[in-house]
Amino acid sequence: MRAWHVEAPGPVSGHPLRLHTSDDVPRPGPGELLLRVLACGVCRTDLHVTEGDLPPHRPGVTPGHEVVGEVAALGDGADGDGFAVGDRAGAAWLRWTDQECRFCTRGAENLCPRSLYTGWDADGGYAEYMTVPAAYAHHLPSGYSDPELAPLLCAGIIGYHALQRAELPPGGRLGIYGFGGSAHLAAQVALAQGATVHVLTRGEQARRLALELGVASVGEAADMPPEPLDAAILFAPVGDLVLPAMAALDRGGTLAIAGIYLTDIPPLNYQRHLFQERQLRSVTSNTRSDAREFLSFAAAHKLAVTVHPYPLDAADRALADLKAGRFDGAAALTP
């Protein structure tokens, strides 16, 4: 089996990710599915794991948590979640929660302090096979190819959760800062819900894609949008952009930061950035309920998923291209 491992976290230019060709195919444990990987999205979180922005949780981990797979085998007791051998199933970032803590019992399992994550705490989808607890696997909508489905399993889900955290009112004005895999899906959800969307991002390719999807305006990342915003989402992991995004909010507006990692935020000015009930909120993972709501939305509204396929052997190049902004939309590895 071929699988990539983060051997020594560091800049992608130093090739911290190494391909192994002698890994054994994993065996599904109790309650787990063995997936033959059909496609795995290339997410910025994978870049943070590979470069060490996120501290290592598992030495030599295989990244990848936007996994579309075919069920190859079921572990003991894994047949109660509606999966059978040969089914298409998805594995996402959230891999396990304790279901006992005060967060899980109130429906906020994304805040579980004992939570485990695919491609960080356990080997993920930059490989030919991987395992996933059946209770945390996802049934996938029809009408999408395997590479198109892959970004839905994190980029799509997190963008959907970020929209919820941003509290965009019906028919409201949304600003999106950064326009990659997650943002181009969140924009389509907001547009389908009747929002006016303004995109602020670096890169001509990204701005062109945003206009093709129907947004009202595009501009550079630190520009002011043409009108005050009711809500905004920061997808770019750049703390400096918090200030212009907060300044662009109308009274009562909310900025949601969608990433798991962000560079330092400069000092905020209370009168300019926070006064008049403006809010700054973070986004942490997602619940399985969030994921299922979004996948149902994707089934009912055919999303235009811009995805660039890379062969599994080119995972390190895909991450380098992601960091450099060499593609619009998303990328996916196809074993």
C-alpha positions as CSV (number, residue, x, y, z in Angstrom):
1,M,0.0,0.0,0.0
2,R,1.2,3.5,-0.8
3,A,0.8,6.2,1.9
4,W,2.3,9.5,2.7
5,H,3.7,10.3,6.1
6,V,4.8,13.6,7.8
7,E,8.3,12.5,8.8
8,A,9.5,15.8,10.2
9,P,7.1,18.8,10.2
10,G,8.5,21.8,8.4
11,P,8.2,24.0,5.3
12,V,6.8,22.1,2.3
13,S,9.9,23.3,0.3
14,G,11.9,20.9,2.5
15,H,9.8,17.9,1.6
16,P,8.6,16.9,5.1
17,L,6.0,14.6,3.5
18,R,7.5,11.3,2.3
19,L,5.8,8.5,0.3
20,H,6.0,5.0,1.7
21,T,5.2,2.1,-0.6
22,S,5.4,-0.8,1.9
23,D,2.7,0.0,4.4
24,D,0.3,-2.8,5.2
25,V,-3.3,-2.3,4.5
26,P,-4.9,-1.4,7.9
27,R,-7.5,-3.6,9.4
28,P,-10.8,-2.1,10.6
29,G,-11.2,-2.3,14.4
30,P,-14.5,-2.8,16.2
31,G,-17.1,-0.3,14.9
32,E,-14.8,0.8,12.0
33,L,-15.0,0.8,8.2
34,L,-12.0,0.1,6.0
35,L,-12.1,2.4,3.0
36,R,-10.4,2.0,-0.3
37,V,-9.6,5.7,-1.0
38,L,-11.2,7.0,-4.3
39,A,-10.3,10.6,-3.7
40,C,-8.9,12.8,-0.9
41,G,-9.1,16.6,-0.9
42,V,-6.0,18.7,-0.2
43,C,-7.0,21.0,2.6
44,R,-5.1,23.9,4.2
45,T,-5.3,22.0,7.5
46,D,-3.2,19.3,5.9
47,L,-0.6,22.0,5.2
48,H,-0.7,23.1,8.8
49,V,-0.2,19.5,10.0
50,T,2.7,19.0,7.5
51,E,4.5,22.2,8.3
52,G,4.0,22.0,12.0
53,D,1.7,25.0,12.5
54,L,-0.4,22.4,14.3
55,P,1.6,20.5,16.9
56,P,2.1,16.8,16.0
57,H,-0.4,14.5,17.6
58,R,0.8,11.3,16.0
59,P,4.4,10.9,14.8
60,G,4.6,10.1,11.1
61,V,0.9,10.7,10.6
62,T,-0.7,10.3,7.1
63,P,-2.6,13.5,6.4
64,G,-5.9,13.8,4.7
65,H,-9.5,14.3,6.0
66,E,-11.7,14.9,2.9
67,V,-11.9,11.3,2.0
68,V,-14.2,9.6,-0.5
69,G,-13.9,5.9,-0.3
70,E,-15.4,2.6,-1.1
71,V,-16.2,0.4,1.9
72,A,-13.8,-2.5,1.5
73,A,-14.5,-4.3,4.9
74,L,-16.4,-3.8,8.1
75,G,-15.1,-4.3,11.6
76,D,-17.1,-6.1,14.3
77,G,-20.3,-4.1,15.1
78,A,-19.9,-1.6,12.2
79,D,-23.0,-2.8,10.4
80,G,-25.4,-0.7,12.4
81,D,-24.7,2.6,10.7
82,G,-26.1,1.8,7.3
83,F,-22.9,0.9,5.4
84,A,-22.2,-2.2,3.4
85,V,-19.2,-3.4,1.5
86,G,-19.1,-1.7,-1.8
87,D,-20.9,1.5,-0.6
88,R,-19.4,4.9,-1.2
89,A,-18.6,6.6,2.2
90,G,-17.0,9.8,3.4
91,A,-14.5,10.4,6.2
92,A,-14.1,14.0,7.5
93,W,-12.0,15.9,10.0
94,L,-14.0,14.9,13.1
95,R,-13.1,11.3,13.8
96,W,-14.3,10.6,17.4
97,T,-15.8,12.3,20.5
98,D,-16.5,10.9,23.9
99,Q,-20.3,11.6,23.9
100,E,-20.0,12.0,27.7
101,C,-18.7,15.5,28.3
102,R,-20.8,18.6,28.9
103,F,-20.2,19.7,25.3
104,C,-21.2,16.5,23.7
105,T,-24.3,16.1,25.8
106,R,-25.5,19.6,24.8
107,G,-25.0,19.0,21.1
108,A,-21.6,20.7,20.7
109,E,-19.5,17.7,20.1
110,N,-17.1,19.8,18.0
111,L,-15.9,21.3,21.4
112,C,-15.3,17.9,23.0
113,P,-11.9,18.2,24.8
114,R,-11.1,14.5,24.0
115,S,-12.1,14.7,20.3
116,L,-9.9,13.0,17.7
117,Y,-9.2,14.1,14.2
118,T,-8.6,12.3,10.9
119,G,-5.2,13.0,9.5
120,W,-3.9,14.4,12.8
121,D,-4.7,11.9,15.5
122,A,-5.1,9.0,13.1
123,D,-3.9,8.2,9.6
124,G,-5.9,9.9,6.9
125,G,-6.5,9.7,3.2
126,Y,-3.2,10.5,1.6
127,A,-3.1,6.7,1.1
128,E,-4.7,3.9,-0.8
129,Y,-6.6,2.6,2.3
130,M,-7.7,4.1,5.6
131,T,-10.1,3.3,8.5
132,V,-12.9,5.4,9.9
133,P,-15.3,4.8,12.8
134,A,-18.6,4.0,11.1
135,A,-20.5,6.3,13.4
136,Y,-18.4,9.2,12.1
137,A,-18.5,8.3,8.4
138,H,-20.9,10.0,6.0
139,H,-23.4,8.9,3.4
140,L,-22.6,10.9,0.2
141,P,-25.0,12.7,-2.2
142,S,-25.3,11.4,-5.8
143,G,-24.6,13.6,-8.8
144,Y,-21.0,14.4,-8.0
145,S,-17.8,12.7,-9.0
146,D,-15.4,11.3,-6.4
147,P,-13.0,14.3,-6.7
148,E,-15.9,16.8,-6.5
149,L,-17.2,15.1,-3.4
150,A,-13.9,15.3,-1.5
151,P,-13.8,19.0,-0.8
152,L,-17.4,18.9,0.4
153,L,-16.2,16.8,3.4
154,C,-14.3,19.6,5.1
155,A,-14.1,22.7,2.9
156,G,-17.9,22.5,2.4
157,I,-18.8,21.5,5.9
158,I,-16.6,24.1,7.6
159,G,-17.8,26.8,5.2
160,Y,-21.4,25.9,6.1
161,H,-20.6,26.0,9.8
162,A,-18.8,29.3,9.4
163,L,-22.0,30.7,7.8
164,Q,-23.9,29.7,10.8
165,R,-21.4,31.3,13.2
166,A,-21.5,34.5,11.1
167,E,-25.2,34.9,11.7
168,L,-25.9,36.2,8.2
169,P,-29.5,37.6,8.2
170,P,-31.9,36.6,5.4
171,G,-31.0,38.6,2.3
172,G,-28.0,40.0,4.0
173,R,-24.6,41.3,2.8
174,L,-21.8,38.8,3.3
175,G,-18.1,39.5,2.9
176,I,-15.7,36.6,2.2
177,Y,-12.0,37.1,2.8
178,G,-9.9,34.6,0.9
179,F,-11.4,32.5,-1.8
180,G,-10.1,28.9,-1.9
181,G,-11.7,25.5,-1.5
182,S,-14.0,26.3,1.4
183,A,-14.9,29.9,0.4
184,H,-16.0,29.0,-3.1
185,L,-18.5,26.5,-1.7
186,A,-19.7,28.8,1.2
187,A,-20.3,31.6,-1.3
188,Q,-22.7,29.3,-3.3
189,V,-24.6,28.4,-0.2
190,A,-25.0,32.0,0.7
191,L,-26.1,33.0,-2.8
192,A,-28.6,30.1,-2.9
193,Q,-30.0,31.6,0.4
194,G,-30.5,35.0,-1.2
195,A,-27.4,36.8,0.1
196,T,-25.4,39.5,-1.6
197,V,-21.8,38.3,-1.5
198,H,-18.6,40.4,-1.8
199,V,-15.2,38.7,-2.1
200,L,-11.9,40.2,-1.0
201,T,-9.0,38.0,-1.9
202,R,-5.5,38.0,-3.5
203,G,-5.1,36.4,-6.9
204,E,-6.7,37.0,-10.2
205,Q,-7.8,33.4,-10.7
206,A,-9.7,33.4,-7.4
207,R,-11.4,36.7,-8.2
208,R,-12.4,35.5,-11.6
209,L,-13.9,32.3,-10.2
210,A,-15.9,34.3,-7.7
211,L,-17.4,36.5,-10.4
212,E,-18.2,33.4,-12.4
213,L,-20.1,32.0,-9.4
214,G,-22.3,35.2,-9.2
215,V,-20.9,37.3,-6.4
216,A,-21.7,41.0,-6.5
217,S,-18.1,42.3,-6.3
218,V,-14.5,41.3,-5.9
219,G,-11.5,43.2,-4.6
220,E,-8.0,42.9,-3.0
221,A,-7.9,41.2,0.4
222,A,-7.5,44.4,2.4
223,D,-9.9,46.5,0.3
224,M,-13.2,47.9,1.7
225,P,-16.3,46.3,0.1
226,P,-18.6,48.6,-1.8
227,E,-21.2,48.5,1.0
228,P,-21.3,47.7,4.8
229,L,-21.5,44.0,5.6
230,D,-24.0,42.3,7.8
231,A,-21.6,39.4,8.2
232,A,-18.2,38.3,7.1
233,I,-16.1,35.1,7.0
234,L,-12.3,35.1,7.1
235,F,-11.0,32.0,5.3
236,A,-7.4,33.2,4.7
237,P,-5.2,32.3,7.7
238,V,-3.9,35.9,7.9
239,G,-4.5,37.7,11.2
240,D,-3.9,41.2,9.6
241,L,-7.1,40.8,7.7
242,V,-9.2,40.8,10.9
243,L,-8.9,44.6,11.1
244,P,-10.2,45.5,7.6
245,A,-12.9,42.8,7.9
246,M,-14.1,44.1,11.3
247,A,-14.0,47.7,9.9
248,A,-16.2,46.6,7.0
249,L,-19.0,45.4,9.3
250,D,-22.2,47.3,9.7
251,R,-23.7,47.8,13.2
252,G,-24.4,44.4,14.8
253,G,-22.3,42.5,12.2
254,T,-20.3,39.4,12.9
255,L,-17.0,38.2,11.6
256,A,-16.4,34.4,11.8
257,I,-12.8,33.1,11.5
258,A,-13.1,29.8,9.7
259,G,-9.6,28.4,9.9
260,I,-8.0,26.1,12.5
261,Y,-4.8,28.3,12.4
262,L,-4.4,32.1,12.1
263,T,-1.3,34.3,12.3
264,D,-1.4,36.9,15.1
265,I,-4.1,39.5,15.1
266,P,-2.9,43.2,15.4
267,P,-4.4,45.3,18.2
268,L,-8.1,46.1,17.7
269,N,-9.4,49.6,18.1
270,Y,-12.6,49.4,20.2
271,Q,-14.4,52.3,18.5
272,R,-13.5,51.3,15.0
273,H,-13.7,47.6,15.1
274,L,-16.0,46.4,18.0
275,F,-18.3,49.1,19.1
276,Q,-22.0,49.1,18.1
277,E,-22.3,45.4,18.9
278,R,-19.9,44.0,16.2
279,Q,-18.8,40.5,17.1
280,L,-15.6,38.4,16.4
281,R,-16.1,34.7,16.6
282,S,-14.0,31.6,15.9
283,V,-15.1,28.3,14.2
284,T,-14.0,25.0,15.7
285,S,-14.4,21.8,13.6
286,N,-18.1,20.8,13.1
287,T,-20.7,18.4,14.5
288,R,-21.9,15.5,12.6
289,S,-25.2,17.2,12.4
290,D,-23.6,20.2,10.7
291,A,-22.0,17.8,8.2
292,R,-25.3,16.0,7.4
293,E,-27.2,19.2,7.0
294,F,-24.6,20.5,4.5
295,L,-24.5,17.2,2.6
296,S,-28.3,17.3,2.4
297,F,-28.0,20.9,1.1
298,A,-25.5,19.7,-1.5
299,A,-27.8,16.9,-2.6
300,A,-30.7,19.4,-3.1
301,H,-28.6,22.2,-4.7
302,K,-26.0,21.0,-7.2
303,L,-22.9,23.0,-6.2
304,A,-20.3,23.9,-8.8
305,V,-17.2,22.3,-7.2
306,T,-14.0,23.6,-8.8
307,V,-11.5,20.8,-8.2
308,H,-8.0,20.1,-9.6
309,P,-7.0,16.4,-9.6
310,Y,-3.5,15.3,-8.6
311,P,-2.2,11.7,-8.6
312,L,-1.5,10.3,-5.2
313,D,2.2,10.3,-5.9
314,A,2.1,14.1,-6.3
315,A,0.7,15.0,-2.8
316,D,3.7,17.0,-1.8
317,R,3.4,19.1,-5.0
318,A,-0.3,19.6,-4.4
319,L,0.4,21.0,-0.9
320,A,3.2,23.3,-2.4
321,D,0.7,24.5,-5.0
322,L,-1.9,25.1,-2.4
323,K,0.5,27.2,-0.3
324,A,1.6,29.2,-3.3
325,G,-2.0,29.8,-4.5
326,R,-1.4,28.2,-7.9
327,F,-4.9,26.9,-8.3
328,D,-8.4,28.2,-7.7
329,G,-11.1,26.3,-5.9
330,A,-9.8,23.0,-4.4
331,A,-7.5,20.1,-5.2
332,A,-7.9,16.4,-4.7
333,L,-5.6,13.4,-4.8
334,T,-6.9,10.4,-6.9
335,P,-5.2,7.1,-6.1
